[in-house]
Amino acid sequence: MFFTYILYSENFDRYYIGHSENLEKRLERHNTKKVSSTKKYPPWRLVYFETFKTRIEASRRELAIKKVKSRIYIKSLIDSKSELK
């Protein structure tokens, strides 16, 4: 199983979109500054994720979210997921 995820850094008001096979390990890598693109902005928290059967599907979804280039869109994804709880 693979995941497309969104992280949020409250201290810097930044979002990060990525994909991974293991969300826990990936979040740990982000928060221990082992990911070059996020190491300046910890701590990160997981605010959204989607599940896929293949890495290709997860990667395509990541790129689709990034292509929109909109904080409003990202926030709407996060809000829609929290409404399901």
ZAMI-22985 format. One record per residue (C-alpha): y, z, x; residue number from 0. Coordinates in nm, 2 decimals. Layout:
<sites>
        y        z        x    nr
        Y        Z        X   NUM
...
</sites>
This chain:
<sites>
        y        z        x    nr
     0.00     0.00     0.00     0
     0.35    -0.08     0.12     1
     0.69     0.04     0.02     2
     1.05    -0.09     0.00     3
     1.28     0.20     0.03     4
     1.64     0.31     0.02     5
     1.77     0.60     0.23     6
     2.10     0.77     0.20     7
     2.31     0.96     0.45     8
     2.53     1.20     0.26     9
     2.73     1.29     0.57    10
     2.83     0.93     0.63    11
     2.80     0.79     0.28    12
     2.57     0.52     0.40    13
     2.26     0.35     0.26    14
     1.98     0.20     0.45    15
     1.72    -0.04     0.30    16
     1.38    -0.10     0.47    17
     1.01    -0.14     0.41    18
     0.71     0.05     0.55    19
     0.35     0.14     0.50    20
     0.40     0.51     0.54    21
     0.72     0.65     0.39    22
     0.68     1.00     0.53    23
     0.64     0.89     0.89    24
     0.92     0.63     0.85    25
     1.17     0.89     0.72    26
     1.07     1.12     1.00    27
     1.15     0.84     1.25    28
     1.49     0.78     1.09    29
     1.57     1.15     1.11    30
     1.46     1.19     1.47    31
     1.68     0.91     1.58    32
     1.40     0.68     1.67    33
     1.53     0.38     1.47    34
     1.83     0.22     1.65    35
     2.01     0.10     1.33    36
     2.01     0.45     1.18    37
     2.02     0.69     1.47    38
     2.40     0.75     1.44    39
     2.39     0.87     1.08    40
     2.13     1.14     1.02    41
     2.02     1.32     0.82    42
     1.87     1.06     0.59    43
     1.70     1.13     0.26    44
     1.48     0.90     0.05    45
     1.65     0.81    -0.27    46
     1.45     0.52    -0.40    47
     1.13     0.33    -0.34    48
     0.91     0.06    -0.49    49
     0.54     0.01    -0.42    50
     0.37    -0.32    -0.33    51
     0.02    -0.44    -0.24    52
     0.12    -0.63     0.07    53
     0.37    -0.61     0.35    54
     0.50    -0.96     0.26    55
     0.59    -0.85    -0.09    56
     0.77    -0.53     0.04    57
     0.96    -0.73     0.30    58
     1.07    -0.99     0.04    59
     1.19    -0.72    -0.19    60
     1.38    -0.56     0.10    61
     1.55    -0.89     0.18    62
     1.63    -0.95    -0.19    63
     1.81    -0.61    -0.22    64
     2.00    -0.67     0.11    65
     2.10    -1.02    -0.01    66
     2.29    -0.88    -0.31    67
     2.51    -0.68    -0.06    68
     2.64    -0.45    -0.33    69
     2.66    -0.07    -0.33    70
     2.69    -0.09    -0.71    71
     2.35    -0.27    -0.73    72
     2.19    -0.01    -0.49    73
     2.33     0.27    -0.70    74
     2.20     0.11    -1.02    75
     1.85     0.08    -0.87    76
     1.86     0.45    -0.77    77
     2.00     0.55    -1.12    78
     1.73     0.35    -1.30    79
     1.45     0.52    -1.10    80
     1.59     0.86    -1.17    81
     1.61     0.79    -1.55    82
     1.23     0.73    -1.55    83
     1.16     1.09    -1.43    84
</sites>
